[in-house]
């Protein structure tokens, strides 16, 4: 992908390269078979969001271009063309991998069958299942009556051709939504001596179409899958007479009517039927059209059914006990003595729930303040906060209503908390609050003592099982005072205070880290050791990338672990010789942001909620927190060095060959997530 004539890789194309790494996991024979199927689902789900957000944004820019409006030095037309080219190649590879996985599943006695491959026994079962569970969920729309607004984004539909025998009646067309959501996409058929059998819900409907339409005289049916993706960017109303809750609720209704940005259809769909659907949905040739096979919405494969074959899944990994947090001891008491760092999912998120529970019943705790961005479906975090309010604590929550695709859930939880007397801080229009903060105020010897939690990931017990994040528990007054100031910032209508320890965006985070890079440059120019290790999800901020190029040219060793989008190109002679960028895609989602600077031997460590992107540094409230405890610093450095040595799941980012594995031929084999688990187990 890298082009040595350029200093930056296009961010959209870099993201597609990242999703290609997810696709590699589906192809990797060292990954358990059913986990490989799930990686196909992750790839598909990622791609849906990419089209709903990034491609939708490019389409808007293209519309500005058509109207003669300058569009920020970008070339959306060229980018969209390249996206479509790469997408076509990846879809071809996806189909190849899927066919191979189906064969391998069959070899293991797990058969995915369609409606034409059913035995008599299985056919009877499918018919009963359809009438008992599916039929009541189906509401066909005749194609002549179809409106774009009638169709739900992210769903799949069957376009059905209806005809009578010997053309006795005129052919008609109908559309049926496949009700995956209310029902599982996968239907387990009765086992036989030949193994396990699975049929997709789409094919259950195909098999039973006569149960719906034969009463109208139709006897011949053919069904073709299609799906379309809408623009998911919200247009936020600035009506000051409305609460932010009302504004967000109305904006979500608009999303359901967003313009289509991608249309995928079965390549065997008759051209007449295809043309009619495109006309009804107002889909033009300028929209992204993709021919595909008979199955779409592979995101459902993330929830592949339990068929009792644990040998084809990752072995369970029990969360480790934190050696400094013994059971039956006060967590607040432990934090009072020293800082604690939790590393999810290697260690359990239950410590946060336990901390909230303790705070909710401790008679000396006066208040709890928390930021929430994405929470679990049945959130124990929110239940703990509600319990604290019921116990008479003052509870304040900043619930970010603009957390993309979690807006509706957050609006629901905001209402629940308000009902229980929790003070809910309204949003800040134009800014998202993305920092992960918890602050507990406790009365001790007639003075207020504060305890804080600053993390890189959400307060979400579900994602904490699969997202690799770091979370600092501290009573350091330098940090807790600044955490308190962040909450005052929310409550004072965006009147920024002065921070002494935390680095807070959008005020000075970019400049702060540029100063630290400049400091490394000075050390390198003076002939001293100079290096930095940067771990992020995304690196796309032009100013920081340019500064890192300058650091490389000065002799600073820059090592970057970047899971997702990266616009920087390593290894270019005279520009980035001293830069190494790797990405690790494995069982757990690498989500933590950790930054280490040599600083002339007096190493500085930070964890952060922010990636190095314009949106994080300029348009969000983000926090980076110093890590001062020497023992925790050593933990973080050891974990980073393990990842930099990974030669199993690490890829070199923006290599001439896309997603080239790093040192895969070397021995011993180092798989960093396994090694980190073992390291934390031993300390």
N, C-alpha and C positions, 0 to 999 in steps of 0.2 A: 504493500500500500504506500509506503513512504516514497516521497519524491524529493530528491536532494536539491532541486531547484526552488523548493518552497521551504518556508520556516514553520508552517502550520498545516496540519491535516484538518480537513473539513470535519466538524464535530459530528454531523449526521453520519458521515461515512465511517468515522471512528466508532460510533455507537453500533453500526451494523457489524463492524469487525468484532466488537465485544460480543454481540449476540451470536456471531459465528463461533465463538469459544464455547458458548452454551451448547450449540449444535455439536461441537466436537465431543462434549461429554456424552451425548446420546450415541455417538459412534464409537466411543472408547470401550473396547472389550474388557478392560480392567474394571469398568464400572458394572455393578450388578445389573442383571438384565431388566428387571422392572424399574429400577432407578433410571436406566437409559430411556425407557418409555416416558417416564416423568420429565426427563430433561427435554424431550420433544414438546411436552406441554408447556414447560417454562419458556422455551424458545418462542412458541406460538403466542403465549400470553404477553411476553415482552414486545413482540412485533406488533400486536394489536395496539398496545399503548403507544408505541413509537408512531404509528400512523395516526392515531387519534390526537396526538399532541404535536410532535415534531413535523410530520408531513402536513398536518392541518395548518401549522404556522407558515410553512413554506408556500402553501396554496394561497394563504392570505397575502404574503409578500408578492406572490406572482400576480395577484389581483391588483395590488398597488402599482406594480410595474405596468400592467395593461392600462391603468388609468394615468400613467405618466408621472407617478410619484416616486421620488428617489427612495431607494430601499437599502440604506445602510451597508453599502459596499458588498452586498451579497449578490449571488447570481442564482436565484431560486430555480430558474428553468433548467440550468445545467445540473444543479444538485439533484433535482427531482429525476432527471433522466438517469443519472448515475445510481440513485437509489433504486430505481426500477430495474436497472441492469443487475445490480448486486442481489436484489430481492429475487429476481428470476433464477439466478444461479443457486442461491441458498434454498429456494423452494425445490429445485431439482435435486439438490443434495438431501434435503429433508425427505422427499419422496423415496429416494434410494434407501436411506437409513430406515424409514418406516417399513418398507417392504422386507428388508433384512431382519428387522426386529420381529415382524410377524412370523417369519420363517423360524427364527430362533425360539420364539415362544411356542410354536407348534412342536418343535423338537423337544421342548420341555413338557409337552402334554397340555399346553394352554392354547386353545384354538379360538381365534377371532373369526366368526363366521358371519355371512350375510344372509339375507332372506331367501336366497336361492339355494343355499347349502344346508337347510334345516332338514333333519330327519323327521319322520312322522311324529315321533314322540316330542321332539323339540318344537315342531310346528304347533302341536296342540297346546304345549305350555305357553308359547308366545301368544297364541290367540287368547288364552285365558288371562295372561298378564295384561294384554292390551285392554281387554274389556273391564278388568278389575281396577287398573291403575292409570292407564294412558288415555283412554277414550274421553273421559271427563275433562281432560286437560287440553283438548284440541278444539280450536275454533277457526275453521277454515274461512278464508276470505276469497271470494271469486275475484280473479285477476282484473276483471272489468271494473270492480269497485275499489281496487287497491289504491291507497294513498301513502305517500312516503312516511307521513307522521304515524301511520298505523304500525310501522315496523320498529322493533326494539333493537337498539344497538347492542353489539356483542352476542346476539343470538344467531342461531342458524335456522334456515327456512327450507322447506321443500317446495319447489315449484312443480306442480303436478299437471300433467296432460291427461284429460279425461276423454274417452271416446266409447262409442257403442260398437257392438259386433256388426261387421260389414257396413260400417258407416251409417247405421240406422238412425243415429242422432248426430247433430253437429258436435264437433269437438269443443271442449271448454277447457279453461285453465283455472287453477286455484293455487293458493299459497297457504301453507300450514307452518306455524312456528313449532319447532322441536322443543318440547318443554323440559330441556335439561336445566336444572336449577330446582324446580319443584321435584323432579325425578332425577335419578342418576342417569348419566349418559350411557352407562354400562348395565346390561341385564345379564345376570348369571343364569345360565341354563342348567338343568339337572345334569350332574356328573354321570359319566359312563365309564366303562372300563378303558375307553380310549383317552380319558383325561377330562380336563375342565373345558367348558365351552362358554364363550361370551359373545353376545350380539349387541350391537350399538342400538340405542333408542331410535335413531333414524331408520334403521332397517326393520325394527319392530313395526313402525308406522307404515313403511312400504309394504310389509307383508299383509297388513290388515286394512289397506285402503278401501277394499270392497265393503268392509263393515260400515264405512262412512258414506260412500258415494253410490253404491249399487241401487239404493232405493230410488235414485233419480234416473235409473236406466243405464248407467255407465257400467261397463264390464271390463274395460281395458284401461290400465293405468301405467303411467311411467312417471317417476319422480326424480328430480335433480336438485341437489343441494346448492344453495347460495347463501352468502352473508355479505353484509356491507358494514363499513365502519364510519362513524360520524366524527366530525370535528368536535373535540371534547373541551376546547379552550372556553373558559367562561368569560362572558362580557359582564363586568361588574358595574351595576348601576350606582351612580354617585348621589342619589336623592338623599339629602341630609334629613328629611322628615321620617325616614325609615330606619329601623334598627338594622344593625349589620346582619342579625339573624334573618330578618325579613328579606334583605337584599340577596343573601346567599341562597335562600329558599327559592326565590324567583329566578335567580340565575341558573339553578339546577334544572328547573323546568325548561329553560331555553336550551340546555345541553341536549335534551331529548329530541330537539328539532334541528340539531346541527347539520350542516351540509355534509353529504357523503364525501369521504376522502379515499375510500378503497372499496372495490367490489370484487369478490371472489366467487367463481361459479364453476360448476361441473363442466369440464370440457366437452362432455357428450350432450349437453343441453341443446335441443334444436334451436337453430338460429331465429326462427319465428318467435319462440317463447322467450329467448334471451332478449330480443329486440323489444318485445312488449314490456318486459320487466324493467329494462333500462329506461324506457320512456316513462313508465309509471313512477320510477324513483328519481327521475331527472338526473340520470347519470350520463355524463358526456364522455367523449374520447379523451378529454384532458384529465379526467379522473383516473386513478390507478385501477386498471382492470387486470385481473389475474385469472388465467385458466388454471384449473386444479383438478384433482380427482373427485371421487364421490363423497369424501369425508372432509369436513372443515371443522373449525373451532377445536383444534387440537389442545387448546388450553385445558380442556376437560381431562386430558390424559394426566394432568398433575394429580388427579384424584382417581387413579387407576384402582380398581376394586381389590379388596383383600381376598386373595384366593388361597391363603394358607401356605404360601411358599416363602417362608422367611429367608430361605437360602438364596433367593433371588433379589433380596433387599439388602440395604446397608445393615450391618449388625447394630443393634441398639448401643448407644453410648450413654452411660449413666453420668449425669452432671456430677462434677467433683465437689466435695465439701471444701469450703474455704478454711484453711488451717487456722486462720486467726479469728474465725467467727464460730466458736463452739456452740453447740445446741444448748438451750436453756440458760443462755447468758444474754444480758441486755446489749442489743446492737448499738444503741446510743452510748452506752458505757464504753464499749469497745472503740467506737469512733472518737470518743472524747480523749482516748489515750494516743491514738495514732491513725493515720490515713489508711484506708483500705481500698484496693482496686479489685473490682469484679470483672471477669472475662467471660462473656457469654459466647456460645452456649456451653463452653467447657465447664463453667460453674453455673450454678442455678440462679434464675431470676427470683426464686422464692425469697431470697434475702431482702429484696425490695418490698415484697408483700409483707414479710415479717416486720420490717422496719416501720411500715405504715400502720400495721396492726398495733405494734408497741406504742407508736406515737398517739394512736387514736384512744388508747385507754390509760396512758401515763397521766396521772393527775397534774404533773408539773408542766406538761406540754400545753402551750397556749394557742399556737397557730400552726397551720400547714399550708404552704403555698406550692403550686406545681404547674408546670407547663405540660400540655398534652397535645400531641400531633396526630399519631395513629394509635388507637387502642385496640385491644382484643375484642372479639365479638361479644363474649361474656366476660367483661373486664373485671378482674379481681382488684385491679388498681382503683377503678372508680368505686367499686363496692367498699373498699377500705376507706376511701375519702368520704363516702356517704356515712359510713359507720362513725368516722371521726366527728362529722357534723352532728350526728345524733348524740354523741357523747359530749357535746357542748364545746368542741374545739372550733376556733375560727378557721374556716377552710376557704381558700381562694384558689381558683383555677383559671389559667389562660388556656382555653380550648381553641385550637386553631381550626376555624371553620373552613379554611381554604386548602386543607390538605387534600391534594388532588385524588379523586376517586374515593375518598373517605368522607366527603363533605356530608352526605346524608346521615351516615352513622354518627358523625360528630355532632350534627344538629340534634339528633335523637338524644345522645348522651348529655348534651348541654341542657336540654329541657329536663331530663331526669335529675341532674344535679341541682338545677334551680329549684325544682320542687322540694328538694331536701334541705334547702336553706344554704347551699354552697354559693358563695359569691363568684359569679362568672364574669371575667373581664372581657369586654367586647373586643373584637378584632381591630387591627390597625389598617384601614383601607390603604392599599398600595404596597403593603408589606406583609410578609408571612412571618410568623414566629416559629422558628425551626429549632431553637435551642432546647436542650433536654435538662430541665432544672427541677429540683425538689429542695425546699427549704423548710426546716422545722425549727420553731422557736420554743425554747424551754426555759422556765424560771428556775434558776439555781442560785441560792444564797442571795436572794433579792436582786438579782441582775438577769438580764436576758442573755442566754447562750444559744448560738445558732449552730445547726447541723445541716449540711448540704449534700446533695448528690448531683454530680455533673456528669453527663454521659454523652456517648457518641451515637446512641440509638434510642429508639422510642421506648416509652414505658409500656411495653406490650409483651405479656407473658407468652403469647403464641409465637411471635416472630423471634423472641429471644431464644427459642429452641433451635433456630436454624440460621439466624443472623449473628455473625461474629462481631461483637461490640465490646467496648470498654466503658467502665462506669466507676467513677471516683466517689467514695464516701469520705467526707472530711468535716472536721470542726475548726479547721484553720481559719482564724478570724479575718485574715486578709482575703480569703476566697469567699467566705460566707457573707461578709459585708458587701462584696460586689454582687453576689447572687441576690441579696436583698435589694440592691440598687437596680438590678434588672427588673425586678417586680415593681419597684417604684416607677420605673420608666413606663411600664404598661399602664399603671394607674394614674400617671400624671400627664396623660395625653401627649406622650412622645416628647417630653422635655428631657433631653439626654443628660444624665449625671456624669460625673467624672469617675472613671474606673481606675483602680490602682493595681489590680492583679489579673482579673479576667480581660481577655481581648474580645471586644464586642463589635460585631458587624451590625449595621453598615457604617459605623463611625470611623474605625481605624484599623480593621483587621488586615486589609490588603497591605497598607503601608507598614504595619507592624512586621509582617513576615518579609516584606521587601527589605526592611532594615536588617533583619536577621540574616538574610541572604547577602546583603551588602557587607555585613560584618565578616561573613565567611570569605568573601572576595578580598577584603583587606588582609586577612590572615594569609590567604594563598599568595597574594602579591608580596607579602613580607617573607615568604618562604616557609611559613609555618603550616602545620597540618590543617586542612580545611575540608569539611565534608558535611553533608546533611542527608538524612533519610526521611523521605516523605511518603506517607501512606494515605491514600485518598480513594474515593469512589470515582471522582471525575476531576480532570485537570484541563480546563479550557480557557482560563483567564489570560488574555494576550499579554497584559503587563507583567504578570508573574512569570509566564513562560519566557518572555524576552529577558527577564532578569536571570532566570535559570540558565539561559544560553550564555549570558554574560559571565555568570559564575563558572560555567564549564570552561569558557575561553580563558578565565583567570587561573584555572587549575583546581577548582573546587570539585571534589568527587560528589556527584549528585546521583543518589540511588532512589528510585521511585517505584512504589508498588501501587498501581492504579488499576482497580478492577474494571472500570467501565470506559467512559469516553476520555481520550487523551489526544490533544492536538499537538503535543510536542513530539519532535522526531529525534530520537537518540542516535548517537554514533556517526554523525556527519562530521567529516574532517574539517577542522578549523572552526566548528560551530558548537558541536555537542559531543565531542570525543569522550568527555568525562561523564556523560549521562548514560545511565542504564534505567530502562523502564520495563517492568514486568507486570503481568496480570495473572492472578491466581483465580481460577474457577474450579470449584470442587464441591464437595458435599454441602458445606456451609457457605452462605453468602458472605463474602468479605465486605464488611460494612463500616468498620472502625476507621477513624481518621486519627493518625498519630504522626507527630512531627518532632524530629530530633535534630539539633544543631550542635556541632562540635564546640563552637564558641571558645576557641583557643584552649580546649581541654576541660573547661568548666561547662560540661554539656547541659543543654537546656532541652526540656521535654514538655510537650503539650499534647493534650487530646482535644478534639474539636467536633462540633456538630456540623461543621461547614466543609463542603468541597471548595476547591479553588475554581469557582465559576462566577460569572458576573452576577447571576441571580442570587447566589449565596452572599457575596461580598457587598453588593449594593442594594439588594431588594428584600433582604430577610434580616430578622433579628437572630443572629448566630452567636455562639460563644465558643472561644477556645480557652482552655484552662491549663495553667502550668501544673506540672507534676513535680513536687518538691521532695518527696520521700525517696531516699537513695535506693532502698530496697525495691520500690515499685518501678523506679527508673530502670533498674537492672532487669526486672521482669519484662518490661516493654522492649528494651533493647534486645534481649535474648530472643523474644518472639519475632521481632523484625528480622534479626539475622537468620533465624531459621527459615523464614519466608524467602529471604534473598537467596538462600541455598537450595530452595525447592527445585528439583529436577524431574518431577512427576506431573505436577499440575500447573507449573508456571509457563507462561508464554511470553515471548519477547514482543512488546507492543510496537506497532508501526515498523516492523521488519519488512524488508522487500518481499518476503514470502509471508502472507498474512497468517497470523497466529502460529508462528513457528515455535515449537516447544524448546525450552531452554535446557541444554545439557542433558537431554534425555538418554544419551548413550553412556553417561557417566555412572560409576558406582562409588559408594553405595547409593541406593535409591532413597531419596529424601522426599517424603510427602508431608508438607509443612503442617497441615491440620492434624495429622496423626502425631507428628513430632511435638507439636505444641501441647496437645492433650497429655502426652507422656511427660513432658517437661513440667506442666502444672501439677500433674499427679505426684511428681517426685519432690516438689519444693515444700 
